[in-house]
C-alpha cells in the first residue's frame, strides 16, 4: 500500500501526489501540536521516532487526532497558522468535530 493510499483511507479524500494536509497530533502529555505535511502518516512517524518537531520530541508518543486536506502548501500553512493561534479549548473543539 502506498503512503498516499494510507492518507486517503484516513481522510476519505482521494489524494494526489502534490496534496497537502494540515494535521493535529495529541502528545503523551495531552497537549495538541499542529503541522503540515504531504504524507501525514509518515510525518506522525517522524514525530514518534524523535526526528519531528522539537516540541514533540519530549512529549512522545503522539497520536494523529485531526487531518484536513488543503488545496496547496500555501493554504495548508495558512490553516496551520490559524490552528496554532487557537486556544487549547478551541483546538479540542476542532478535533472533536472531525468525523
N, CA and C of each residue as an Amber inpcrd file, in Angstrom:
protein
   297
   0.8440000  -1.1730000   0.0000000   0.0000000   0.0000000   0.0000000
   0.8890000   1.2360000   0.0000000   0.6090000   2.1980000  -0.8400000
   1.4180000   3.4040000  -0.9080000   1.0610000   4.3330000   0.2310000
   1.9680000   5.2800000   0.5400000   1.7040000   6.2480000   1.5920000
   0.5010000   7.1060000   1.2590000   0.3250000   7.4610000  -0.0200000
  -0.8230000   8.2600000  -0.4260000  -2.1190000   7.5020000  -0.1980000
  -2.1160000   6.1980000  -0.4300000  -3.3120000   5.3850000  -0.1980000
  -3.6560000   5.3800000   1.2850000  -2.6620000   5.3170000   2.1600000
  -2.9110000   5.3330000   3.5950000  -3.5690000   6.6350000   4.0170000
  -3.0620000   7.7450000   3.5170000  -3.6370000   9.0380000   3.8460000
  -5.0550000   9.1410000   3.3090000  -5.3020000   8.6220000   2.1300000
  -6.6430000   8.6390000   1.5550000  -7.6100000   7.8450000   2.4130000
  -7.1530000   6.7070000   2.9220000  -8.0060000   5.8980000   3.7940000
  -8.3360000   6.6400000   5.0810000  -7.3860000   7.3760000   5.6170000
  -7.5930000   8.0930000   6.8670000  -8.5680000   9.2530000   6.7050000
  -8.5290000   9.9250000   5.5700000  -9.3400000  11.1270000   5.3860000
 -10.6090000  10.8820000   4.6000000 -10.6590000   9.7980000   3.8390000
 -11.7890000   9.5930000   2.9500000 -11.7060000  10.4770000   1.7170000
 -10.5750000  11.1780000   1.5640000 -10.3760000  12.0960000   0.4470000
  -9.2910000  11.5240000  -0.4500000  -9.5920000  11.3220000  -1.7490000
  -8.5490000  10.8310000  -2.6490000  -7.3830000  11.8170000  -2.6640000
  -6.1710000  11.3070000  -2.6990000  -5.0150000  12.1980000  -2.6950000
  -4.2900000  12.1490000  -4.0250000  -3.6690000  13.2520000  -4.3270000
  -2.8050000  13.3550000  -5.4940000  -1.3850000  13.4590000  -4.9630000
  -0.3940000  13.1890000  -5.7860000   0.9870000  13.2460000  -5.3060000
   1.3700000  14.6130000  -4.7290000   0.6840000  15.6740000  -5.1450000
   1.0290000  17.0080000  -4.6530000   0.0480000  17.5130000  -3.5970000
  -0.7590000  16.6390000  -3.0030000  -1.7320000  17.0350000  -1.9870000
  -1.0300000  17.4170000  -0.6860000  -1.5700000  18.3890000   0.0100000
  -1.0620000  18.8270000   1.3040000  -2.1430000  18.6650000   2.3540000
  -1.7260000  18.4600000   3.5960000  -2.6530000  18.2760000   4.7050000
  -2.1960000  19.0940000   5.9020000  -3.1630000  19.5330000   6.6810000
  -2.9090000  20.1120000   7.9920000  -3.2720000  19.0070000   8.9780000
  -2.4320000  18.7760000   9.9440000  -2.7070000  17.7180000  10.9080000
  -2.5430000  18.2450000  12.3230000  -3.2020000  17.5760000  13.2460000
  -3.0230000  17.8520000  14.6730000  -2.7510000  16.5180000  15.3440000
  -1.7070000  16.4930000  16.1590000  -1.4110000  15.3040000  16.9470000
  -1.6220000  15.6380000  18.4180000  -2.0280000  14.6220000  19.1650000
  -2.1090000  14.7660000  20.6140000  -0.8700000  14.1140000  21.2000000
  -0.1620000  14.8730000  22.0260000   1.0560000  14.3740000  22.6500000
   0.7230000  13.5740000  23.9040000   1.6900000  12.8200000  24.3870000
   1.5010000  11.9860000  25.5690000   1.0890000  12.8050000  26.7890000
   1.4730000  14.0910000  26.8400000   1.1060000  14.9370000  27.9770000
  -0.2550000  15.6050000  27.7960000  -0.9600000  15.2570000  26.6930000
  -2.2970000  15.7830000  26.4530000  -2.3370000  17.0710000  25.6490000
  -1.1780000  17.6450000  25.3360000  -1.1660000  18.8610000  24.5280000
  -1.3720000  18.5180000  23.0530000  -1.7650000  19.5350000  22.2860000
  -2.0050000  19.3510000  20.8560000  -0.9480000  20.1140000  20.0650000
  -0.4840000  19.5180000  18.9820000   0.5190000  20.1340000  18.1100000
   0.0040000  20.0800000  16.6820000   0.0560000  21.2070000  15.9770000
  -0.4020000  21.2890000  14.5810000   0.7910000  21.4060000  13.6420000
   0.6390000  20.8160000  12.4610000   1.6760000  20.8890000  11.4490000
   1.0910000  20.6540000  10.0730000   1.9410000  20.7100000   9.0560000
   1.5280000  20.4370000   7.6780000   2.4230000  19.3580000   7.0940000
   1.8750000  18.5960000   6.1740000   2.6550000  17.5330000   5.5360000
   1.9620000  17.0690000   4.2710000   2.7390000  16.5060000   3.3760000
   2.1590000  15.8530000   2.2080000   1.6820000  14.4600000   2.5820000
   2.3700000  13.8250000   3.5010000   2.0090000  12.4870000   3.9640000
   1.9420000  12.5320000   5.4870000   0.7440000  12.6710000   6.0100000
   0.5670000  12.8400000   7.4530000   1.0130000  11.6100000   8.2300000
   0.7410000  10.4380000   7.7110000   1.1190000   9.2040000   8.4050000
   2.6460000   9.1350000   8.5890000   3.3900000   9.4600000   7.5440000
   4.8500000   9.4460000   7.6290000   5.3460000  10.5380000   8.5740000
   4.6730000  11.6750000   8.5750000   5.0830000  12.7770000   9.4520000
   4.8710000  12.4150000  10.9190000   3.7550000  11.7730000  11.2250000
   3.4970000  11.3310000  12.5980000   4.5700000  10.3290000  13.0240000
   4.9590000   9.4590000  12.1230000   6.0260000   8.5010000  12.4240000
   7.3270000   9.2370000  12.7580000   7.6110000  10.3180000  12.0400000
   8.8100000  11.1230000  12.3170000   8.7330000  11.7140000  13.7270000
   7.5500000  12.2410000  14.0810000   7.3850000  12.7710000  15.4400000
   7.6650000  11.6780000  16.4620000   7.1550000  10.4900000  16.2150000
   7.2870000   9.4010000  17.1830000   8.6910000   8.8060000  17.2530000
   9.4780000   8.9590000  16.1900000  10.8560000   8.4410000  16.2840000
  11.8410000   9.5090000  16.7710000  11.3120000  10.6880000  17.0970000
  12.1510000  11.7350000  17.6680000  12.7700000  12.6760000  16.6620000
  12.4990000  12.4830000  15.3830000  13.0880000  13.3600000  14.3660000
  12.0720000  14.3690000  13.8230000  10.9530000  14.5200000  14.5120000
   9.9430000  15.5100000  14.1250000  10.2580000  16.8480000  14.7750000
   9.2380000  17.5820000  15.1090000   9.4000000  18.9030000  15.7070000
  10.0120000  18.8270000  17.0980000  10.7610000  19.8460000  17.4510000
  11.3850000  19.9040000  18.7650000  10.3270000  19.7860000  19.8680000
   9.1590000  20.4120000  19.6550000   8.0940000  20.3900000  20.6560000
   7.6600000  18.9730000  21.0070000   7.5610000  18.1170000  20.0080000
   7.0300000  16.7740000  20.2530000   8.0980000  15.7790000  20.7370000
   9.3660000  16.1240000  20.6250000  10.4320000  15.1770000  20.9940000
  10.3460000  14.6940000  22.4320000   9.9840000  15.5810000  23.3320000
   9.9130000  15.2100000  24.7490000   8.4960000  14.8500000  25.1740000
   7.5720000  14.8130000  24.2170000   6.1690000  14.5480000  24.5220000
   5.6390000  13.3230000  23.7710000   6.5350000  12.3860000  23.4790000
   6.1460000  11.1940000  22.7350000   5.5360000  10.1560000  23.6510000
   4.7330000   9.2830000  23.0980000   4.3190000   9.2050000  21.6940000
   3.2060000  10.2060000  21.3860000   3.0690000  10.4930000  20.0900000
   1.9880000  11.3520000  19.6320000   1.0110000  10.5070000  18.8310000
  -0.2260000  10.9850000  18.7770000  -1.2670000  10.2760000  18.0300000
  -1.9930000  11.2680000  17.1360000  -2.1890000  10.9050000  15.8890000
  -2.9180000  11.7560000  14.9520000  -4.3790000  11.8340000  15.3780000
  -4.8820000  13.0720000  15.6040000  -6.2630000  13.2360000  16.0400000
  -7.0870000  14.1000000  15.0860000  -6.4220000  14.7590000  14.1210000
  -7.1400000  15.6300000  13.1850000  -6.3610000  15.7030000  11.8860000
  -7.0680000  15.6320000  10.7760000  -6.4390000  15.7170000   9.4590000
  -7.3690000  16.4570000   8.5270000  -6.8580000  17.4880000   7.8700000
  -7.6550000  18.3340000   6.9820000  -6.9010000  18.5290000   5.6670000
  -7.5220000  18.2090000   4.5430000  -6.8490000  18.4290000   3.2610000
  -6.7730000  19.9150000   2.9490000  -5.7420000  20.2980000   2.2200000
  -5.5680000  21.6840000   1.7790000  -5.3200000  21.6860000   0.2760000
  -5.6680000  22.7770000  -0.3570000  -5.5440000  22.8470000  -1.8160000
  -4.0920000  22.9140000  -2.2800000  -3.2240000  23.4790000  -1.4540000
  -1.8020000  23.5750000  -1.7930000  -1.0140000  23.8880000  -0.5250000
   0.2940000  23.9760000  -0.6440000   1.1490000  24.2030000   0.5240000
   0.8210000  25.5170000   1.2030000   0.6040000  26.5590000   0.4280000
   0.2880000  27.8670000   1.0000000  -0.9870000  27.8330000   1.8280000
  -2.0100000  27.1810000   1.3000000  -3.2730000  27.0670000   2.0290000
  -3.0870000  26.2500000   3.3070000  -2.2700000  25.2120000   3.2280000
  -2.0060000  24.3840000   4.4050000  -1.2920000  25.2010000   5.4830000
  -0.3150000  26.0000000   5.0890000   0.4210000  26.8120000   6.0520000
  -0.4660000  27.8740000   6.6900000  -1.3540000  28.4730000   5.8980000
  -2.2870000  29.4710000   6.4530000  -3.2190000  28.8360000   7.4670000
  -3.7390000  27.6540000   7.1480000  -4.6450000  26.9660000   8.0710000
  -3.8940000  26.5270000   9.3260000  -2.6600000  26.0410000   9.1720000
  -1.8530000  25.6660000  10.3300000  -1.6830000  26.8690000  11.2610000
  -1.4130000  28.0150000  10.6920000  -1.2350000  29.2360000  11.4830000
  -2.5180000  29.5710000  12.2490000  -3.6700000  29.4310000  11.5800000
  -4.9440000  29.6740000  12.2510000  -5.1240000  28.7290000  13.4320000
  -4.8240000  27.4700000  13.2260000  -4.9960000  26.4770000  14.2850000
  -4.0380000  26.7480000  15.4410000  -2.8000000  27.0870000  15.1340000
  -1.8210000  27.3510000  16.1900000  -2.2070000  28.5670000  17.0280000
  -2.9590000  29.4820000  16.4670000  -3.4050000  30.6630000  17.2070000
  -4.6380000  30.3870000  18.0680000  -5.2700000  29.2430000  17.8850000
  -6.4560000  28.8990000  18.6700000  -6.0650000  28.5800000  20.1120000
  -7.0090000  28.7740000  21.0150000  -6.8000000  28.3550000  22.3990000
  -6.8490000  26.8220000  22.4410000  -6.4010000  26.2640000  23.5460000
  -6.4410000  24.8090000  23.6970000  -7.8760000  24.3010000  23.5820000
  -8.8120000  25.0190000  24.1630000 -10.2170000  24.6230000  24.1000000
 -10.7590000  24.6480000  22.6830000 -10.3920000  25.6630000  21.9220000
 -10.8380000  25.7530000  20.5260000 -10.2510000  24.6130000  19.6990000
  -9.0000000  24.2660000  19.9620000  -8.3720000  23.1420000  19.2500000
  -9.0930000  21.8390000  19.5830000  -9.4350000  21.6580000  20.8520000
 -10.1740000  20.4510000  21.2550000 -11.5090000  20.3690000  20.5380000
 -12.2140000  21.4860000  20.4270000 -13.4930000  21.5070000  19.7170000
 -13.2970000  21.1390000  18.2490000 -12.2510000  21.6460000  17.6310000
 -11.9470000  21.3330000  16.2390000 -11.7280000  19.8300000  16.0760000
 -10.9480000  19.2600000  16.9610000 -10.6450000  17.8300000  16.9120000
 -11.9100000  17.0010000  17.1160000 -12.7460000  17.4110000  18.0450000
 -13.9750000  16.6730000  18.3530000 -14.9980000  16.7350000  17.2270000
 -14.9740000  17.7960000  16.4300000 -15.9210000  17.9480000  15.3250000
 -15.5870000  17.0830000  14.1280000 -14.3210000  16.6450000  14.0280000
 -13.9370000  15.8310000  12.8710000 -14.6700000  14.4940000  12.9270000
 -15.2560000  14.0810000  11.7800000 -15.9770000  12.7850000  11.7510000
 -15.0560000  11.6080000  11.9660000
